[in-house]
Amino acid sequence: MIAIVKMTLVRPTRFGRTIIKKKINAHKAILKDEVNNFIYERQHRENFIRVKTFDVSIVDYKKRIVDSWSYSPTYAN
């Protein structure tokens, strides 16, 4: 299965993008764990641009959305 993570950034990148998409390929049993690990690692990188929201969509082999959620991280200053 494939998870598509759409990240909305706080400020644009040096190329002017405010939305970045990331695809994660994993087995159905561990896909949510892989997505949560990716979000955790992305959120805790100090030199990356902060993310407003993570919008996650899990699609099956026929490109149908099986599950979706969004997450808004809170950053400590």
N, CA, C and O atoms as a Maestro MAE file, in Angstrom:
{
 s_m_m2io_version
 :::
 2.0.0
}

f_m_ct {
 s_m_title
 :::
 protein
 m_atom[308] {
  # First column is atom index #
  i_m_mmod_type
  r_m_x_coord
  r_m_y_coord
  r_m_z_coord
  i_m_residue_number
  s_m_chain_name
  s_m_pdb_residue_name
  s_m_pdb_atom_name
  i_m_atomic_number
  :::
  1 25 0.837 -1.171 0.000 1 A "MET " " N  " 7
  2 3 0.000 0.000 0.000 1 A "MET " " CA " 6
  3 2 0.887 1.241 0.000 1 A "MET " " C  " 6
  4 15 2.076 1.177 0.314 1 A "MET " " O  " 8
  5 25 0.292 2.346 -0.353 2 A "ILE " " N  " 7
  6 3 1.034 3.597 -0.460 2 A "ILE " " CA " 6
  7 2 0.357 4.647 0.416 2 A "ILE " " C  " 6
  8 15 -0.866 4.781 0.424 2 A "ILE " " O  " 8
  9 25 1.173 5.377 1.142 3 A "ALA " " N  " 7
  10 3 0.687 6.521 1.910 3 A "ALA " " CA " 6
  11 2 1.233 7.783 1.258 3 A "ALA " " C  " 6
  12 15 2.425 7.876 0.964 3 A "ALA " " O  " 8
  13 25 0.358 8.745 1.035 4 A "ILE " " N  " 7
  14 3 0.756 10.027 0.467 4 A "ILE " " CA " 6
  15 2 0.635 11.067 1.572 4 A "ILE " " C  " 6
  16 15 -0.457 11.329 2.078 4 A "ILE " " O  " 8
  17 25 1.776 11.659 1.943 5 A "VAL " " N  " 7
  18 3 1.818 12.652 3.002 5 A "VAL " " CA " 6
  19 2 1.996 14.018 2.354 5 A "VAL " " C  " 6
  20 15 3.005 14.269 1.694 5 A "VAL " " O  " 8
  21 25 1.021 14.898 2.540 6 A "LYS " " N  " 7
  22 3 1.092 16.252 1.999 6 A "LYS " " CA " 6
  23 2 1.406 17.196 3.157 6 A "LYS " " C  " 6
  24 15 0.620 17.323 4.097 6 A "LYS " " O  " 8
  25 25 2.555 17.854 3.080 7 A "MET " " N  " 7
  26 3 3.007 18.744 4.142 7 A "MET " " CA " 6
  27 2 2.810 20.194 3.713 7 A "MET " " C  " 6
  28 15 3.321 20.611 2.673 7 A "MET " " O  " 8
  29 25 2.076 20.956 4.505 8 A "THR " " N  " 7
  30 3 1.900 22.385 4.261 8 A "THR " " CA " 6
  31 2 2.895 23.119 5.156 8 A "THR " " C  " 6
  32 15 2.825 23.022 6.381 8 A "THR " " O  " 8
  33 25 3.813 23.845 4.543 9 A "LEU " " N  " 7
  34 3 4.896 24.485 5.277 9 A "LEU " " CA " 6
  35 2 4.485 25.863 5.802 9 A "LEU " " C  " 6
  36 15 3.570 26.495 5.274 9 A "LEU " " O  " 8
  37 25 5.173 26.312 6.842 10 A "VAL " " N  " 7
  38 3 4.913 27.617 7.446 10 A "VAL " " CA " 6
  39 2 5.356 28.738 6.516 10 A "VAL " " C  " 6
  40 15 4.673 29.755 6.390 10 A "VAL " " O  " 8
  41 25 6.500 28.551 5.867 11 A "ARG " " N  " 7
  42 3 7.011 29.548 4.922 11 A "ARG " " CA " 6
  43 2 7.501 28.811 3.684 11 A "ARG " " C  " 6
  44 15 7.786 27.615 3.751 11 A "ARG " " O  " 8
  45 25 7.603 29.502 2.560 12 A "PRO " " N  " 7
  46 3 8.015 28.824 1.328 12 A "PRO " " CA " 6
  47 2 9.477 28.372 1.359 12 A "PRO " " C  " 6
  48 15 10.306 28.926 2.080 12 A "PRO " " O  " 8
  49 25 9.760 27.356 0.559 13 A "THR " " N  " 7
  50 3 11.132 26.895 0.405 13 A "THR " " CA " 6
  51 2 11.893 27.885 -0.469 13 A "THR " " C  " 6
  52 15 11.332 28.893 -0.898 13 A "THR " " O  " 8
  53 25 13.147 27.608 -0.730 14 A "ARG " " N  " 7
  54 3 13.919 28.523 -1.573 14 A "ARG " " CA " 6
  55 2 13.452 28.481 -3.016 14 A "ARG " " C  " 6
  56 15 13.790 29.363 -3.806 14 A "ARG " " O  " 8
  57 25 12.672 27.457 -3.367 15 A "PHE " " N  " 7
  58 3 12.103 27.370 -4.706 15 A "PHE " " CA " 6
  59 2 10.680 27.905 -4.757 15 A "PHE " " C  " 6
  60 15 10.058 27.878 -5.819 15 A "PHE " " O  " 8
  61 25 10.146 28.391 -3.636 16 A "GLY " " N  " 7
  62 3 8.826 28.990 -3.603 16 A "GLY " " CA " 6
  63 2 7.691 28.025 -3.318 16 A "GLY " " C  " 6
  64 15 6.525 28.399 -3.442 16 A "GLY " " O  " 8
  65 25 7.995 26.808 -2.943 17 A "ARG " " N  " 7
  66 3 6.946 25.823 -2.674 17 A "ARG " " CA " 6
  67 2 6.473 25.928 -1.223 17 A "ARG " " C  " 6
  68 15 7.279 26.093 -0.307 17 A "ARG " " O  " 8
  69 25 5.169 25.832 -1.030 18 A "THR " " N  " 7
  70 3 4.619 25.806 0.331 18 A "THR " " CA " 6
  71 2 3.982 24.461 0.645 18 A "THR " " C  " 6
  72 15 3.620 24.201 1.792 18 A "THR " " O  " 8
  73 25 3.843 23.606 -0.361 19 A "ILE " " N  " 7
  74 3 3.297 22.261 -0.158 19 A "ILE " " CA " 6
  75 2 4.283 21.253 -0.735 19 A "ILE " " C  " 6
  76 15 4.722 21.375 -1.879 19 A "ILE " " O  " 8
  77 25 4.625 20.254 0.078 20 A "ILE " " N  " 7
  78 3 5.534 19.190 -0.346 20 A "ILE " " CA " 6
  79 2 4.804 17.866 -0.162 20 A "ILE " " C  " 6
  80 15 4.137 17.660 0.852 20 A "ILE " " O  " 8
  81 25 4.928 16.969 -1.134 21 A "LYS " " N  " 7
  82 3 4.317 15.651 -1.039 21 A "LYS " " CA " 6
  83 2 5.391 14.588 -0.915 21 A "LYS " " C  " 6
  84 15 6.454 14.686 -1.529 21 A "LYS " " O  " 8
  85 25 5.105 13.569 -0.115 22 A "LYS " " N  " 7
  86 3 6.021 12.452 0.102 22 A "LYS " " CA " 6
  87 2 5.217 11.163 0.015 22 A "LYS " " C  " 6
  88 15 4.163 11.041 0.639 22 A "LYS " " O  " 8
  89 25 5.712 10.200 -0.760 23 A "LYS " " N  " 7
  90 3 5.061 8.894 -0.868 23 A "LYS " " CA " 6
  91 2 5.845 7.883 -0.051 23 A "LYS " " C  " 6
  92 15 7.073 7.837 -0.109 23 A "LYS " " O  " 8
  93 25 5.122 7.073 0.710 24 A "ILE " " N  " 7
  94 3 5.743 6.037 1.531 24 A "ILE " " CA " 6
  95 2 5.144 4.703 1.118 24 A "ILE " " C  " 6
  96 15 3.930 4.512 1.189 24 A "ILE " " O  " 8
  97 25 5.985 3.791 0.692 25 A "ASN " " N  " 7
  98 3 5.582 2.436 0.310 25 A "ASN " " CA " 6
  99 2 5.895 1.493 1.449 25 A "ASN " " C  " 6
  100 15 7.032 1.457 1.920 25 A "ASN " " O  " 8
  101 25 4.918 0.729 1.906 26 A "ALA " " N  " 7
  102 3 5.162 -0.245 2.963 26 A "ALA " " CA " 6
  103 2 4.051 -1.289 2.954 26 A "ALA " " C  " 6
  104 15 3.026 -1.125 2.291 26 A "ALA " " O  " 8
  105 25 4.271 -2.342 3.687 27 A "HIS " " N  " 7
  106 3 3.260 -3.381 3.826 27 A "HIS " " CA " 6
  107 2 2.102 -2.842 4.657 27 A "HIS " " C  " 6
  108 15 2.281 -1.953 5.490 27 A "HIS " " O  " 8
  109 25 0.930 -3.382 4.424 28 A "LYS " " N  " 7
  110 3 -0.290 -2.889 5.068 28 A "LYS " " CA " 6
  111 2 -0.198 -2.912 6.589 28 A "LYS " " C  " 6
  112 15 -0.722 -2.012 7.247 28 A "LYS " " O  " 8
  113 25 0.452 -3.914 7.158 29 A "ALA " " N  " 7
  114 3 0.510 -4.060 8.611 29 A "ALA " " CA " 6
  115 2 1.376 -2.997 9.280 29 A "ALA " " C  " 6
  116 15 1.134 -2.642 10.433 29 A "ALA " " O  " 8
  117 25 2.374 -2.488 8.578 30 A "ILE " " N  " 7
  118 3 3.295 -1.536 9.209 30 A "ILE " " CA " 6
  119 2 3.235 -0.139 8.603 30 A "ILE " " C  " 6
  120 15 4.049 0.717 8.950 30 A "ILE " " O  " 8
  121 25 2.292 0.103 7.712 31 A "LEU " " N  " 7
  122 3 2.250 1.380 7.003 31 A "LEU " " CA " 6
  123 2 1.999 2.557 7.946 31 A "LEU " " C  " 6
  124 15 2.672 3.582 7.839 31 A "LEU " " O  " 8
  125 25 1.052 2.429 8.859 32 A "LYS " " N  " 7
  126 3 0.751 3.537 9.772 32 A "LYS " " CA " 6
  127 2 1.931 3.829 10.692 32 A "LYS " " C  " 6
  128 15 2.186 4.988 11.019 32 A "LYS " " O  " 8
  129 25 2.650 2.794 11.111 33 A "ASP " " N  " 7
  130 3 3.838 3.005 11.927 33 A "ASP " " CA " 6
  131 2 4.922 3.749 11.144 33 A "ASP " " C  " 6
  132 15 5.584 4.636 11.682 33 A "ASP " " O  " 8
  133 25 5.098 3.385 9.878 34 A "GLU " " N  " 7
  134 3 6.080 4.066 9.033 34 A "GLU " " CA " 6
  135 2 5.713 5.536 8.835 34 A "GLU " " C  " 6
  136 15 6.586 6.403 8.873 34 A "GLU " " O  " 8
  137 25 4.433 5.818 8.626 35 A "VAL " " N  " 7
  138 3 3.983 7.204 8.449 35 A "VAL " " CA " 6
  139 2 4.195 7.992 9.735 35 A "VAL " " C  " 6
  140 15 4.676 9.125 9.697 35 A "VAL " " O  " 8
  141 25 3.843 7.406 10.863 36 A "ASN " " N  " 7
  142 3 4.029 8.100 12.143 36 A "ASN " " CA " 6
  143 2 5.508 8.343 12.441 36 A "ASN " " C  " 6
  144 15 5.860 9.389 12.985 36 A "ASN " " O  " 8
  145 25 6.378 7.391 12.092 37 A "ASN " " N  " 7
  146 3 7.816 7.594 12.270 37 A "ASN " " CA " 6
  147 2 8.325 8.712 11.372 37 A "ASN " " C  " 6
  148 15 9.146 9.523 11.800 37 A "ASN " " O  " 8
  149 25 7.845 8.767 10.123 38 A "PHE " " N  " 7
  150 3 8.248 9.835 9.210 38 A "PHE " " CA " 6
  151 2 7.827 11.199 9.751 38 A "PHE " " C  " 6
  152 15 8.613 12.147 9.736 38 A "PHE " " O  " 8
  153 25 6.582 11.298 10.230 39 A "ILE " " N  " 7
  154 3 6.087 12.566 10.770 39 A "ILE " " CA " 6
  155 2 6.903 12.970 11.992 39 A "ILE " " C  " 6
  156 15 7.258 14.139 12.140 39 A "ILE " " O  " 8
  157 25 7.201 12.017 12.865 40 A "TYR " " N  " 7
  158 3 7.989 12.309 14.069 40 A "TYR " " CA " 6
  159 2 9.382 12.806 13.703 40 A "TYR " " C  " 6
  160 15 9.852 13.801 14.254 40 A "TYR " " O  " 8
  161 25 10.044 12.120 12.776 41 A "GLU " " N  " 7
  162 3 11.393 12.523 12.364 41 A "GLU " " CA " 6
  163 2 11.378 13.876 11.669 41 A "GLU " " C  " 6
  164 15 12.268 14.694 11.901 41 A "GLU " " O  " 8
  165 25 10.395 14.127 10.831 42 A "ARG " " N  " 7
  166 3 10.301 15.404 10.102 42 A "ARG " " CA " 6
  167 2 10.019 16.556 11.056 42 A "ARG " " C  " 6
  168 15 10.532 17.661 10.880 42 A "ARG " " O  " 8
  169 25 9.209 16.290 12.053 43 A "GLN " " N  " 7
  170 3 8.844 17.332 13.012 43 A "GLN " " CA " 6
  171 2 10.023 17.706 13.910 43 A "GLN " " C  " 6
  172 15 10.138 18.862 14.316 43 A "GLN " " O  " 8
  173 25 10.884 16.769 14.223 44 A "HIS " " N  " 7
  174 3 11.967 17.022 15.167 44 A "HIS " " CA " 6
  175 2 13.299 17.383 14.519 44 A "HIS " " C  " 6
  176 15 14.314 17.449 15.213 44 A "HIS " " O  " 8
  177 25 13.325 17.616 13.214 45 A "ARG " " N  " 7
  178 3 14.537 18.099 12.561 45 A "ARG " " CA " 6
  179 2 14.647 19.594 12.773 45 A "ARG " " C  " 6
  180 15 13.722 20.333 12.436 45 A "ARG " " O  " 8
  181 25 15.748 20.053 13.319 46 A "GLU " " N  " 7
  182 3 15.908 21.469 13.653 46 A "GLU " " CA " 6
  183 2 16.164 22.340 12.432 46 A "GLU " " C  " 6
  184 15 15.751 23.500 12.415 46 A "GLU " " O  " 8
  185 25 16.827 21.818 11.417 47 A "ASN " " N  " 7
  186 3 17.207 22.651 10.284 47 A "ASN " " CA " 6
  187 2 16.184 22.617 9.144 47 A "ASN " " C  " 6
  188 15 16.438 23.187 8.082 47 A "ASN " " O  " 8
  189 25 15.045 21.968 9.339 48 A "PHE " " N  " 7
  190 3 13.999 21.922 8.318 48 A "PHE " " CA " 6
  191 2 12.969 23.008 8.572 48 A "PHE " " C  " 6
  192 15 12.823 23.473 9.703 48 A "PHE " " O  " 8
  193 25 12.258 23.416 7.536 49 A "ILE " " N  " 7
  194 3 11.172 24.383 7.673 49 A "ILE " " CA " 6
  195 2 10.024 23.710 8.423 49 A "ILE " " C  " 6
  196 15 9.693 22.554 8.161 49 A "ILE " " O  " 8
  197 25 9.431 24.436 9.343 50 A "ARG " " N  " 7
  198 3 8.338 23.869 10.134 50 A "ARG " " CA " 6
  199 2 7.112 23.614 9.276 50 A "ARG " " C  " 6
  200 15 6.883 24.281 8.267 50 A "ARG " " O  " 8
  201 25 6.331 22.631 9.706 51 A "VAL " " N  " 7
  202 3 5.144 22.202 8.964 51 A "VAL " " CA " 6
  203 2 3.897 22.623 9.730 51 A "VAL " " C  " 6
  204 15 3.797 22.409 10.938 51 A "VAL " " O  " 8
  205 25 2.933 23.233 9.006 52 A "LYS " " N  " 7
  206 3 1.640 23.586 9.616 52 A "LYS " " CA " 6
  207 2 0.787 22.347 9.812 52 A "LYS " " C  " 6
  208 15 0.324 22.074 10.919 52 A "LYS " " O  " 8
  209 25 0.578 21.592 8.732 53 A "THR " " N  " 7
  210 3 -0.251 20.386 8.810 53 A "THR " " CA " 6
  211 2 0.335 19.271 7.959 53 A "THR " " C  " 6
  212 15 0.926 19.510 6.906 53 A "THR " " O  " 8
  213 25 0.158 18.064 8.437 54 A "PHE " " N  " 7
  214 3 0.453 16.849 7.687 54 A "PHE " " CA " 6
  215 2 -0.892 16.248 7.296 54 A "PHE " " C  " 6
  216 15 -1.677 15.886 8.173 54 A "PHE " " O  " 8
  217 25 -1.175 16.134 6.004 55 A "ASP " " N  " 7
  218 3 -2.388 15.489 5.514 55 A "ASP " " CA " 6
  219 2 -1.985 14.147 4.919 55 A "ASP " " C  " 6
  220 15 -1.244 14.089 3.938 55 A "ASP " " O  " 8
  221 25 -2.482 13.066 5.524 56 A "VAL " " N  " 7
  222 3 -2.086 11.716 5.122 56 A "VAL " " CA " 6
  223 2 -3.266 11.022 4.456 56 A "VAL " " C  " 6
  224 15 -4.383 11.041 4.973 56 A "VAL " " O  " 8
  225 25 -3.010 10.409 3.306 57 A "SER " " N  " 7
  226 3 -4.000 9.591 2.607 57 A "SER " " CA " 6
  227 2 -3.367 8.240 2.300 57 A "SER " " C  " 6
  228 15 -2.284 8.175 1.719 57 A "SER " " O  " 8
  229 25 -4.039 7.171 2.688 58 A "ILE " " N  " 7
  230 3 -3.564 5.825 2.395 58 A "ILE " " CA " 6
  231 2 -4.417 5.282 1.258 58 A "ILE " " C  " 6
  232 15 -5.644 5.241 1.346 58 A "ILE " " O  " 8
  233 25 -3.743 4.865 0.184 59 A "VAL " " N  " 7
  234 3 -4.442 4.350 -0.992 59 A "VAL " " CA " 6
  235 2 -4.053 2.893 -1.223 59 A "VAL " " C  " 6
  236 15 -2.949 2.466 -0.885 59 A "VAL " " O  " 8
  237 25 -4.995 2.135 -1.812 60 A "ASP " " N  " 7
  238 3 -4.710 0.744 -2.131 60 A "ASP " " CA " 6
  239 2 -4.170 0.636 -3.561 60 A "ASP " " C  " 6
  240 15 -3.855 1.644 -4.193 60 A "ASP " " O  " 8
  241 25 -4.068 -0.577 -4.050 61 A "TYR " " N  " 7
  242 3 -3.462 -0.778 -5.373 61 A "TYR " " CA " 6
  243 2 -4.324 -0.246 -6.513 61 A "TYR " " C  " 6
  244 15 -3.823 -0.072 -7.624 61 A "TYR " " O  " 8
  245 25 -5.609 0.016 -6.265 62 A "LYS " " N  " 7
  246 3 -6.481 0.592 -7.293 62 A "LYS " " CA " 6
  247 2 -6.623 2.103 -7.136 62 A "LYS " " C  " 6
  248 15 -7.519 2.705 -7.728 62 A "LYS " " O  " 8
  249 25 -5.757 2.716 -6.352 63 A "LYS " " N  " 7
  250 3 -5.725 4.163 -6.107 63 A "LYS " " CA " 6
  251 2 -6.983 4.675 -5.396 63 A "LYS " " C  " 6
  252 15 -7.347 5.841 -5.548 63 A "LYS " " O  " 8
  253 25 -7.641 3.819 -4.629 64 A "ARG " " N  " 7
  254 3 -8.785 4.231 -3.821 64 A "ARG " " CA " 6
  255 2 -8.297 4.599 -2.429 64 A "ARG " " C  " 6
  256 15 -7.431 3.926 -1.869 64 A "ARG " " O  " 8
  257 25 -8.856 5.672 -1.871 65 A "ILE " " N  " 7
  258 3 -8.454 6.097 -0.530 65 A "ILE " " CA " 6
  259 2 -9.085 5.167 0.497 65 A "ILE " " C  " 6
  260 15 -10.307 5.039 0.568 65 A "ILE " " O  " 8
  261 25 -8.238 4.520 1.288 66 A "VAL " " N  " 7
  262 3 -8.675 3.586 2.306 66 A "VAL " " CA " 6
  263 2 -8.805 4.290 3.647 66 A "VAL " " C  " 6
  264 15 -9.749 4.043 4.397 66 A "VAL " " O  " 8
  265 25 -7.851 5.168 3.947 67 A "ASP " " N  " 7
  266 3 -7.840 5.876 5.225 67 A "ASP " " CA " 6
  267 2 -7.180 7.233 5.009 67 A "ASP " " C  " 6
  268 15 -6.312 7.382 4.149 67 A "ASP " " O  " 8
  269 25 -7.600 8.218 5.797 68 A "SER " " N  " 7
  270 3 -6.968 9.537 5.710 68 A "SER " " CA " 6
  271 2 -7.134 10.249 7.040 68 A "SER " " C  " 6
  272 15 -8.119 10.063 7.755 68 A "SER " " O  " 8
  273 25 -6.131 11.076 7.352 69 A "TRP " " N  " 7
  274 3 -6.178 11.903 8.541 69 A "TRP " " CA " 6
  275 2 -5.244 13.082 8.361 69 A "TRP " " C  " 6
  276 15 -4.420 13.106 7.446 69 A "TRP " " O  " 8
  277 25 -5.383 14.066 9.251 70 A "SER " " N  " 7
  278 3 -4.473 15.200 9.229 70 A "SER " " CA " 6
  279 2 -3.959 15.425 10.646 70 A "SER " " C  " 6
  280 15 -4.628 15.117 11.633 70 A "SER " " O  " 8
  281 25 -2.744 15.975 10.710 71 A "TYR " " N  " 7
  282 3 -2.090 16.204 11.993 71 A "TYR " " CA " 6
  283 2 -1.438 17.576 11.958 71 A "TYR " " C  " 6
  284 15 -0.701 17.904 11.027 71 A "TYR " " O  " 8
  285 25 -1.717 18.379 12.988 72 A "SER " " N  " 7
  286 3 -1.088 19.692 13.129 72 A "SER " " CA " 6
  287 2 -0.125 19.634 14.307 72 A "SER " " C  " 6
  288 15 -0.564 19.558 15.455 72 A "SER " " O  " 8
  289 25 1.176 19.667 14.047 73 A "PRO " " N  " 7
  290 3 2.144 19.549 15.140 73 A "PRO " " CA " 6
  291 2 2.231 20.823 15.971 73 A "PRO " " C  " 6
  292 15 1.945 21.921 15.493 73 A "PRO " " O  " 8
  293 25 2.628 20.649 17.216 74 A "THR " " N  " 7
  294 3 2.907 21.790 18.087 74 A "THR " " CA " 6
  295 2 4.406 21.792 18.352 74 A "THR " " C  " 6
  296 15 4.985 20.779 18.745 74 A "THR " " O  " 8
  297 25 5.009 22.923 18.136 75 A "TYR " " N  " 7
  298 3 6.461 23.059 18.301 75 A "TYR " " CA " 6
  299 2 6.745 23.811 19.583 75 A "TYR " " C  " 6
  300 15 6.063 24.783 19.910 75 A "TYR " " O  " 8
  301 25 7.751 23.359 20.305 76 A "ALA " " N  " 7
  302 3 8.211 24.074 21.500 76 A "ALA " " CA " 6
  303 2 9.225 25.123 21.054 76 A "ALA " " C  " 6
  304 15 10.117 24.815 20.264 76 A "ALA " " O  " 8
  305 25 9.107 26.327 21.532 77 A "ASN " " N  " 7
  306 3 10.026 27.396 21.129 77 A "ASN " " CA " 6
  307 2 11.290 27.389 21.909 77 A "ASN " " C  " 6
  308 15 12.160 28.230 21.683 77 A "ASN " " O  " 8
  :::
 }
 m_bond[307] {
  # First column is bond index #
  i_m_from
  i_m_to
  i_m_order
  :::
  1 1 2 1
  2 2 3 1
  3 3 4 2
  4 3 5 1
  5 5 6 1
  6 6 7 1
  7 7 8 2
  8 7 9 1
  9 9 10 1
  10 10 11 1
  11 11 12 2
  12 11 13 1
  13 13 14 1
  14 14 15 1
  15 15 16 2
  16 15 17 1
  17 17 18 1
  18 18 19 1
  19 19 20 2
  20 19 21 1
  21 21 22 1
  22 22 23 1
  23 23 24 2
  24 23 25 1
  25 25 26 1
  26 26 27 1
  27 27 28 2
  28 27 29 1
  29 29 30 1
  30 30 31 1
  31 31 32 2
  32 31 33 1
  33 33 34 1
  34 34 35 1
  35 35 36 2
  36 35 37 1
  37 37 38 1
  38 38 39 1
  39 39 40 2
  40 39 41 1
  41 41 42 1
  42 42 43 1
  43 43 44 2
  44 43 45 1
  45 45 46 1
  46 46 47 1
  47 47 48 2
  48 47 49 1
  49 49 50 1
  50 50 51 1
  51 51 52 2
  52 51 53 1
  53 53 54 1
  54 54 55 1
  55 55 56 2
  56 55 57 1
  57 57 58 1
  58 58 59 1
  59 59 60 2
  60 59 61 1
  61 61 62 1
  62 62 63 1
  63 63 64 2
  64 63 65 1
  65 65 66 1
  66 66 67 1
  67 67 68 2
  68 67 69 1
  69 69 70 1
  70 70 71 1
  71 71 72 2
  72 71 73 1
  73 73 74 1
  74 74 75 1
  75 75 76 2
  76 75 77 1
  77 77 78 1
  78 78 79 1
  79 79 80 2
  80 79 81 1
  81 81 82 1
  82 82 83 1
  83 83 84 2
  84 83 85 1
  85 85 86 1
  86 86 87 1
  87 87 88 2
  88 87 89 1
  89 89 90 1
  90 90 91 1
  91 91 92 2
  92 91 93 1
  93 93 94 1
  94 94 95 1
  95 95 96 2
  96 95 97 1
  97 97 98 1
  98 98 99 1
  99 99 100 2
  100 99 101 1
  101 101 102 1
  102 102 103 1
  103 103 104 2
  104 103 105 1
  105 105 106 1
  106 106 107 1
  107 107 108 2
  108 107 109 1
  109 109 110 1
  110 110 111 1
  111 111 112 2
  112 111 113 1
  113 113 114 1
  114 114 115 1
  115 115 116 2
  116 115 117 1
  117 117 118 1
  118 118 119 1
  119 119 120 2
  120 119 121 1
  121 121 122 1
  122 122 123 1
  123 123 124 2
  124 123 125 1
  125 125 126 1
  126 126 127 1
  127 127 128 2
  128 127 129 1
  129 129 130 1
  130 130 131 1
  131 131 132 2
  132 131 133 1
  133 133 134 1
  134 134 135 1
  135 135 136 2
  136 135 137 1
  137 137 138 1
  138 138 139 1
  139 139 140 2
  140 139 141 1
  141 141 142 1
  142 142 143 1
  143 143 144 2
  144 143 145 1
  145 145 146 1
  146 146 147 1
  147 147 148 2
  148 147 149 1
  149 149 150 1
  150 150 151 1
  151 151 152 2
  152 151 153 1
  153 153 154 1
  154 154 155 1
  155 155 156 2
  156 155 157 1
  157 157 158 1
  158 158 159 1
  159 159 160 2
  160 159 161 1
  161 161 162 1
  162 162 163 1
  163 163 164 2
  164 163 165 1
  165 165 166 1
  166 166 167 1
  167 167 168 2
  168 167 169 1
  169 169 170 1
  170 170 171 1
  171 171 172 2
  172 171 173 1
  173 173 174 1
  174 174 175 1
  175 175 176 2
  176 175 177 1
  177 177 178 1
  178 178 179 1
  179 179 180 2
  180 179 181 1
  181 181 182 1
  182 182 183 1
  183 183 184 2
  184 183 185 1
  185 185 186 1
  186 186 187 1
  187 187 188 2
  188 187 189 1
  189 189 190 1
  190 190 191 1
  191 191 192 2
  192 191 193 1
  193 193 194 1
  194 194 195 1
  195 195 196 2
  196 195 197 1
  197 197 198 1
  198 198 199 1
  199 199 200 2
  200 199 201 1
  201 201 202 1
  202 202 203 1
  203 203 204 2
  204 203 205 1
  205 205 206 1
  206 206 207 1
  207 207 208 2
  208 207 209 1
  209 209 210 1
  210 210 211 1
  211 211 212 2
  212 211 213 1
  213 213 214 1
  214 214 215 1
  215 215 216 2
  216 215 217 1
  217 217 218 1
  218 218 219 1
  219 219 220 2
  220 219 221 1
  221 221 222 1
  222 222 223 1
  223 223 224 2
  224 223 225 1
  225 225 226 1
  226 226 227 1
  227 227 228 2
  228 227 229 1
  229 229 230 1
  230 230 231 1
  231 231 232 2
  232 231 233 1
  233 233 234 1
  234 234 235 1
  235 235 236 2
  236 235 237 1
  237 237 238 1
  238 238 239 1
  239 239 240 2
  240 239 241 1
  241 241 242 1
  242 242 243 1
  243 243 244 2
  244 243 245 1
  245 245 246 1
  246 246 247 1
  247 247 248 2
  248 247 249 1
  249 249 250 1
  250 250 251 1
  251 251 252 2
  252 251 253 1
  253 253 254 1
  254 254 255 1
  255 255 256 2
  256 255 257 1
  257 257 258 1
  258 258 259 1
  259 259 260 2
  260 259 261 1
  261 261 262 1
  262 262 263 1
  263 263 264 2
  264 263 265 1
  265 265 266 1
  266 266 267 1
  267 267 268 2
  268 267 269 1
  269 269 270 1
  270 270 271 1
  271 271 272 2
  272 271 273 1
  273 273 274 1
  274 274 275 1
  275 275 276 2
  276 275 277 1
  277 277 278 1
  278 278 279 1
  279 279 280 2
  280 279 281 1
  281 281 282 1
  282 282 283 1
  283 283 284 2
  284 283 285 1
  285 285 286 1
  286 286 287 1
  287 287 288 2
  288 287 289 1
  289 289 290 1
  290 290 291 1
  291 291 292 2
  292 291 293 1
  293 293 294 1
  294 294 295 1
  295 295 296 2
  296 295 297 1
  297 297 298 1
  298 298 299 1
  299 299 300 2
  300 299 301 1
  301 301 302 1
  302 302 303 1
  303 303 304 2
  304 303 305 1
  305 305 306 1
  306 306 307 1
  307 307 308 2
  :::
 }
}
